[in-house]
Amino acid sequence: MECVKKHLILLVSILLSVSCNKDGDSLYLYEVPDKTNDGWEVSTADDTGLGSTNLTEMINYIEETPGHNIHGIVIIKNSQLVFEKYFEGYLYSNNPPGSNGDYIQYDRERDHYLASVSKSVTSVIFGAAVKEGYIESVDELLIDILPQYSDILVGDKATITLEHLLTMSSGLHWDEWSVSYEDPTNDVVALFHEEDPIEYILSKHMINSPGVEFLYNSGGTNVLGAVIEGKTGMSLLDFGNQYLSDPLNVQGGLWERMAGGYFFASGGIYLRPRELAKIGFLFLNHGYWNDTQIITEEWISKSTSEYIEPNMLISQAHSYGYQWWIMDFHANNQSYECFFAAGWGDQFMFIFPDQEMIVAINCGNFTSSGSISAFALVENYILQGLAE
């Protein structure tokens, strides 16, 4: 009996050492996400081939690192929700843009500001408009779709196509980087003050012929939003709700407006992480959510094809598609093809088609860099988990 007691004491000591850090605080232990009525099936990471040990190590690393500014991580693997973890952090505030709102505990019910991840969502809505027959071809000329701006769509501007806008190669000048979002001369800020923001965008001078060079241009995405409205006769929000959000059973969501009543297509969406992952899942499931096809396989292929080499704004990406970044991650002595949505403050949705995996990460790095890179988490922990 005394021997048994000693073994029990030893076992308890081992468990305590595993579940507590040096300061006596509890460490994270992997658990399967809760199944709710949102439509996601859940599973253990291990059952889908994504080892939970690395995920456990990742969360413990995050929680032990001051100033990480990570708000939430959601992972889908093999059509299953296998990982979900939220942290404390500040809400996004627009006054001024990127400032800290209330300090809260993030959770699955909280809409998160997605910044330029909105561009990829707008591209999906555009694809839904193509599927429904409202838009015939990405080769259509912008001047034919928005003839009210024919007086400024002259010269090279008259040759701008929808595909040029989708691939950020319209040739129009745009500057949202040289001054802060608090400065009224910032081109993005101007969209909220100009009487006609679409006219403001299209009035910019040309710096290249269309299709020649990539230039990050949030203005072009907002022109795509205007194209969707002009082609469908519905607001971007109403069309997006009917053909994307409603079929996905999206319960949260908010979309900011610009001047002129336009929705801020390039950066105004708030969504819950599980809901954002549903949009990504369309790209792994032939455009379907349940029995409803939202975008076509052709649109998926076109959206994620390599059209143009971006500049160094997001240096990890080597190519750009229809409002999607394209890159390769490296782990386990191999490369993993990935396309992803990216937004200010380190909002990301990484999609790995060959691994049938989606990683959605939200952060609060709007005015300063956090102490942990989302790219490093994916490469050093999540992808490493595929080798467990």
C-alpha positions as CSV (number, residue, x, y, z in Angstrom):
1,M,0.0,0.0,0.0
2,E,2.9,2.4,0.9
3,C,4.3,1.7,-2.6
4,V,1.0,2.6,-4.2
5,K,0.8,5.9,-2.3
6,K,4.3,6.8,-3.4
7,H,3.4,6.2,-7.1
8,L,0.2,8.2,-6.7
9,I,2.1,11.1,-5.2
10,L,4.7,10.9,-8.1
11,L,1.9,10.9,-10.7
12,V,0.2,13.9,-9.1
13,S,3.5,15.8,-9.1
14,I,4.1,15.0,-12.8
15,L,0.6,16.2,-13.7
16,L,1.0,19.4,-11.7
17,S,4.3,20.1,-13.4
18,V,2.7,19.6,-16.9
19,S,-0.3,21.8,-16.1
20,C,1.5,24.7,-14.4
21,N,4.3,27.0,-15.4
22,K,7.1,28.2,-13.2
23,D,4.9,30.9,-11.7
24,G,2.2,28.4,-10.8
25,D,-0.3,29.6,-13.4
26,S,-2.3,27.0,-15.3
27,L,-1.1,26.1,-18.8
28,Y,-3.3,25.6,-21.7
29,L,-4.5,22.0,-22.5
30,Y,-5.9,21.3,-25.9
31,E,-9.7,20.8,-26.1
32,V,-12.1,20.2,-28.9
33,P,-14.1,23.4,-29.9
34,D,-17.8,23.5,-28.7
35,K,-20.3,22.4,-31.3
36,T,-23.0,25.1,-31.7
37,N,-25.8,25.6,-34.1
38,D,-23.7,27.5,-36.6
39,G,-23.2,24.6,-39.0
40,W,-19.7,23.6,-38.2
41,E,-18.9,20.0,-37.3
42,V,-16.2,19.6,-34.7
43,S,-13.4,17.1,-34.3
44,T,-10.2,16.6,-32.5
45,A,-7.1,17.9,-34.3
46,D,-5.4,14.6,-33.9
47,D,-8.2,12.8,-35.7
48,T,-7.8,15.0,-38.8
49,G,-4.0,14.7,-38.9
50,L,-3.1,17.9,-37.2
51,G,-1.3,17.1,-34.0
52,S,-2.6,18.7,-30.9
53,T,0.8,18.8,-29.1
54,N,2.0,21.6,-31.3
55,L,-1.2,23.5,-30.8
56,T,-0.8,23.2,-27.1
57,E,2.7,24.4,-27.3
58,M,1.6,27.4,-29.5
59,I,-1.0,28.6,-27.0
60,N,1.4,28.3,-24.1
61,Y,4.0,30.2,-26.0
62,I,1.5,33.0,-26.8
63,E,0.2,33.3,-23.3
64,E,3.7,33.5,-21.9
65,T,4.7,36.2,-24.3
66,P,3.9,39.8,-23.2
67,G,2.4,42.1,-25.9
68,H,1.4,39.5,-28.4
69,N,-1.8,41.3,-29.3
70,I,-3.4,38.2,-30.6
71,H,-7.2,38.1,-30.2
72,G,-8.2,34.8,-31.6
73,I,-7.2,31.7,-33.7
74,V,-9.6,29.3,-35.5
75,I,-8.5,26.3,-37.5
76,I,-10.6,24.2,-39.9
77,K,-9.1,20.8,-41.0
78,N,-10.8,18.3,-43.3
79,S,-14.1,20.2,-43.1
80,Q,-14.0,20.1,-39.3
81,L,-13.6,22.8,-36.8
82,V,-10.7,21.5,-34.8
83,F,-9.2,24.4,-32.9
84,E,-10.5,27.6,-31.4
85,K,-8.9,29.9,-28.8
86,Y,-9.5,33.5,-27.8
87,F,-7.5,36.0,-25.8
88,E,-8.0,39.3,-24.0
89,G,-7.4,42.5,-26.0
90,Y,-8.6,45.9,-27.0
91,L,-11.6,46.5,-29.3
92,Y,-10.8,48.4,-32.5
93,S,-11.8,52.1,-32.4
94,N,-12.2,54.4,-35.3
95,N,-11.6,57.5,-33.2
96,P,-8.9,57.8,-34.3
97,P,-8.6,54.8,-36.7
98,G,-6.7,52.0,-35.0
99,S,-6.9,53.3,-31.5
100,N,-7.9,51.2,-28.5
101,G,-11.4,50.8,-27.4
102,D,-12.6,48.8,-24.4
103,Y,-10.4,46.0,-23.1
104,I,-12.3,42.8,-23.4
105,Q,-12.2,39.0,-23.4
106,Y,-12.7,38.0,-27.1
107,D,-14.9,35.0,-27.8
108,R,-16.7,33.3,-30.7
109,E,-19.7,35.7,-30.5
110,R,-17.6,38.8,-31.0
111,D,-17.4,40.4,-34.4
112,H,-13.9,41.4,-35.2
113,Y,-12.8,44.3,-37.4
114,L,-11.2,42.7,-40.5
115,A,-9.8,45.7,-42.3
116,S,-8.5,44.6,-45.8
117,V,-9.6,41.0,-45.4
118,S,-12.8,42.8,-46.6
119,K,-11.2,42.9,-50.1
120,S,-11.1,39.1,-50.3
121,V,-14.7,39.0,-49.1
122,T,-15.7,41.5,-51.7
123,S,-14.0,39.3,-54.3
124,V,-16.2,36.4,-53.2
125,I,-19.3,38.5,-53.5
126,F,-18.1,39.5,-56.9
127,G,-17.8,35.8,-57.8
128,A,-21.3,35.3,-56.6
129,A,-22.5,38.0,-58.9
130,V,-20.6,36.2,-61.8
131,K,-22.3,32.9,-60.9
132,E,-25.7,34.5,-60.8
133,G,-25.2,36.0,-64.3
134,Y,-25.1,39.6,-63.2
135,I,-21.5,40.0,-64.5
136,E,-20.6,38.3,-67.7
137,S,-16.9,38.6,-67.9
138,V,-13.9,40.0,-66.0
139,D,-12.8,41.3,-69.4
140,E,-15.6,43.9,-69.5
141,L,-14.4,47.4,-69.7
142,L,-15.1,49.6,-66.7
143,I,-16.3,52.5,-68.9
144,D,-19.0,50.3,-70.3
145,I,-20.3,49.4,-66.8
146,L,-20.0,52.9,-65.3
147,P,-20.8,55.2,-68.3
148,Q,-21.6,58.1,-65.9
149,Y,-17.8,58.5,-65.5
150,S,-17.0,58.4,-69.2
151,D,-15.7,62.0,-69.1
152,I,-12.9,60.9,-66.8
153,L,-12.4,57.4,-68.1
154,V,-10.3,58.6,-71.1
155,G,-7.0,57.6,-72.6
156,D,-5.5,54.5,-70.9
157,K,-8.3,54.7,-68.3
158,A,-10.8,53.7,-71.0
159,T,-9.0,50.3,-71.2
160,I,-9.3,49.4,-67.5
161,T,-11.1,46.1,-67.2
162,L,-12.7,44.4,-64.2
163,E,-9.7,42.0,-64.0
164,H,-7.4,44.9,-63.8
165,L,-9.2,46.1,-60.7
166,L,-9.4,42.6,-59.2
167,T,-5.6,42.2,-59.6
168,M,-4.7,45.7,-58.4
169,S,-3.1,46.5,-61.8
170,S,-5.4,49.3,-63.0
171,G,-2.5,51.7,-63.4
172,L,-4.3,54.4,-61.3
173,H,-2.3,56.3,-58.8
174,W,-3.1,55.6,-55.1
175,D,-1.5,56.5,-51.8
176,E,-2.6,55.1,-48.5
177,W,0.8,54.5,-47.0
178,S,2.8,57.7,-46.9
179,V,0.6,59.4,-44.3
180,S,-1.4,58.1,-41.4
181,Y,-5.1,57.2,-41.4
182,E,-5.6,60.3,-39.3
183,D,-4.4,62.6,-42.1
184,P,-7.2,63.8,-44.4
185,T,-4.8,63.7,-47.4
186,N,-4.7,59.9,-47.1
187,D,-6.5,58.5,-50.1
188,V,-8.5,56.0,-48.0
189,V,-9.6,58.7,-45.5
190,A,-10.7,60.9,-48.4
191,L,-13.3,58.2,-49.4
192,F,-15.2,59.1,-46.2
193,H,-15.3,62.8,-47.1
194,E,-15.6,63.1,-50.8
195,E,-19.2,63.6,-52.1
196,D,-18.6,60.9,-54.8
197,P,-15.8,58.6,-53.7
198,I,-16.0,56.6,-57.0
199,E,-15.3,59.7,-59.0
200,Y,-12.5,60.6,-56.6
201,I,-10.9,57.2,-57.2
202,L,-11.3,57.3,-61.0
203,S,-10.0,60.8,-61.2
204,K,-6.6,59.7,-60.1
205,H,-3.9,60.1,-62.7
206,M,-2.4,57.0,-64.4
207,I,1.1,55.9,-63.5
208,N,1.1,52.8,-65.7
209,S,-0.9,51.3,-68.5
210,P,-3.5,48.8,-67.1
211,G,-2.1,45.4,-66.5
212,V,1.6,46.4,-66.3
213,E,2.3,46.7,-62.6
214,F,0.9,45.9,-59.2
215,L,0.0,48.9,-57.0
216,Y,-1.9,48.3,-53.7
217,N,-5.1,50.2,-54.3
218,S,-8.0,50.1,-51.9
219,G,-9.8,52.5,-54.2
220,G,-10.0,49.9,-57.0
221,T,-11.8,47.5,-54.6
222,N,-14.4,50.1,-53.8
223,V,-14.9,50.6,-57.6
224,L,-15.6,46.8,-57.7
225,G,-18.2,47.4,-55.0
226,A,-19.9,50.0,-57.2
227,V,-19.8,47.6,-60.1
228,I,-21.6,45.0,-58.1
229,E,-24.3,47.6,-57.1
230,G,-24.6,48.8,-60.7
231,K,-24.9,45.3,-62.2
232,T,-27.3,43.9,-59.6
233,G,-29.4,46.9,-58.7
234,M,-28.8,46.1,-55.0
235,S,-26.6,47.6,-52.4
236,L,-23.3,45.7,-51.8
237,L,-24.6,44.8,-48.4
238,D,-28.0,43.5,-49.6
239,F,-26.5,41.5,-52.4
240,G,-23.8,40.1,-50.1
241,N,-26.4,39.2,-47.5
242,Q,-28.7,37.4,-50.0
243,Y,-26.0,35.5,-51.9
244,L,-23.3,35.0,-49.3
245,S,-24.1,35.7,-45.7
246,D,-27.6,34.2,-45.6
247,P,-26.6,30.9,-47.2
248,L,-23.7,30.7,-44.8
249,N,-25.9,31.3,-41.8
250,V,-23.9,34.3,-40.7
251,Q,-25.4,35.8,-37.6
252,G,-22.9,38.5,-36.9
253,G,-21.5,41.1,-39.2
254,L,-21.2,44.8,-39.7
255,W,-20.2,46.8,-42.8
256,E,-19.0,50.4,-42.6
257,R,-20.2,53.0,-45.1
258,M,-18.2,55.6,-47.0
259,A,-19.4,58.9,-48.3
260,G,-22.2,58.8,-51.0
261,G,-23.9,55.8,-49.3
262,Y,-21.4,53.3,-50.6
263,F,-20.3,50.4,-48.4
264,F,-16.6,50.4,-47.7
265,A,-15.8,47.4,-49.9
266,S,-12.0,47.5,-49.3
267,G,-11.9,47.6,-45.5
268,G,-15.2,47.9,-43.6
269,I,-16.3,44.4,-42.6
270,Y,-16.6,43.0,-39.1
271,L,-17.2,39.2,-38.8
272,R,-16.9,36.5,-36.2
273,P,-13.9,34.2,-36.7
274,R,-16.1,31.1,-37.3
275,E,-18.1,33.0,-39.9
276,L,-15.0,34.2,-41.8
277,A,-13.8,30.6,-41.9
278,K,-17.0,29.6,-43.6
279,I,-16.1,32.0,-46.5
280,G,-12.7,30.3,-46.7
281,F,-14.3,26.9,-46.7
282,L,-16.0,27.7,-50.0
283,F,-12.6,27.4,-51.6
284,L,-12.1,23.9,-50.3
285,N,-15.6,22.7,-51.0
286,H,-16.1,23.5,-54.7
287,G,-17.9,26.8,-53.8
288,Y,-20.5,25.0,-51.7
289,W,-21.8,25.5,-48.2
290,N,-24.1,22.5,-47.4
291,D,-26.2,22.2,-50.6
292,T,-25.9,25.8,-51.8
293,Q,-23.3,26.7,-54.3
294,I,-22.2,30.3,-53.8
295,I,-19.2,30.6,-56.2
296,T,-18.2,28.3,-59.0
297,E,-15.0,26.2,-59.2
298,E,-14.0,28.3,-62.2
299,W,-14.1,31.4,-60.0
300,I,-12.1,29.7,-57.3
301,S,-9.5,28.7,-59.8
302,K,-9.3,32.2,-61.3
303,S,-9.3,33.9,-57.9
304,T,-6.3,32.0,-56.7
305,S,-4.3,32.0,-59.9
306,E,-1.0,34.0,-60.0
307,Y,-1.6,37.1,-62.1
308,I,1.0,39.6,-61.0
309,E,3.9,40.0,-58.7
310,P,3.2,42.3,-55.8
311,N,5.5,44.9,-54.3
312,M,7.0,44.4,-50.8
313,L,4.0,45.7,-48.8
314,I,3.4,42.1,-47.8
315,S,6.8,40.7,-48.5
316,Q,5.9,37.0,-47.8
317,A,3.6,36.9,-50.9
318,H,5.1,36.2,-54.2
319,S,2.0,36.7,-56.3
320,Y,-1.5,38.2,-56.3
321,G,-4.8,36.8,-57.6
322,Y,-8.3,38.3,-57.5
323,Q,-7.9,40.2,-54.1
324,W,-6.0,37.2,-52.7
325,W,-2.3,37.0,-51.7
326,I,-0.4,33.9,-52.8
327,M,2.7,32.4,-51.1
328,D,4.5,29.2,-50.0
329,F,5.1,28.3,-46.4
330,H,8.0,26.1,-45.4
331,A,7.9,23.5,-42.7
332,N,8.7,19.8,-42.2
333,N,11.3,20.0,-45.0
334,Q,8.6,20.8,-47.5
335,S,6.6,23.7,-49.1
336,Y,2.9,24.3,-48.5
337,E,1.0,26.3,-51.1
338,C,-1.2,28.9,-49.6
339,F,-3.5,31.8,-50.6
340,F,-4.6,34.2,-48.0
341,A,-6.6,37.3,-47.1
342,A,-4.8,40.0,-45.1
343,G,-5.8,43.1,-43.3
344,W,-4.4,46.0,-41.3
345,G,-3.6,45.1,-37.7
346,D,-2.7,41.6,-38.7
347,Q,-6.0,40.1,-39.7
348,F,-5.4,36.9,-41.7
349,M,-7.2,33.9,-43.2
350,F,-4.7,31.4,-44.6
351,I,-6.1,28.6,-46.9
352,F,-4.0,25.5,-47.6
353,P,-5.9,23.7,-50.3
354,D,-3.7,20.5,-50.4
355,Q,-4.0,20.1,-46.7
356,E,-7.7,21.1,-46.6
357,M,-6.9,23.5,-43.9
358,I,-8.0,27.1,-43.0
359,V,-6.3,29.2,-40.3
360,A,-8.0,32.4,-39.3
361,I,-6.1,34.7,-37.0
362,N,-7.2,38.1,-35.6
363,C,-4.8,40.5,-33.9
364,G,-4.8,44.1,-32.6
365,N,-1.6,45.4,-34.2
366,F,-3.0,48.6,-35.7
367,T,-0.6,51.2,-34.5
368,S,2.3,49.0,-33.4
369,S,3.7,45.6,-34.1
370,G,2.9,42.8,-31.7
371,S,5.6,40.6,-30.2
372,I,4.4,37.5,-32.2
373,S,4.1,37.1,-35.9
374,A,1.0,35.3,-37.3
375,F,3.2,33.9,-40.1
376,A,5.6,32.5,-37.5
377,L,2.7,30.8,-35.6
378,V,1.5,29.1,-38.8
379,E,5.0,28.0,-39.9
380,N,6.5,27.1,-36.5
381,Y,3.5,25.4,-34.8
382,I,0.5,24.8,-36.9
383,L,2.2,23.4,-40.0
384,Q,4.6,21.5,-37.8
385,G,1.6,19.8,-36.3
386,L,1.0,18.1,-39.6
387,A,4.1,16.0,-39.0
388,E,3.1,14.8,-35.5
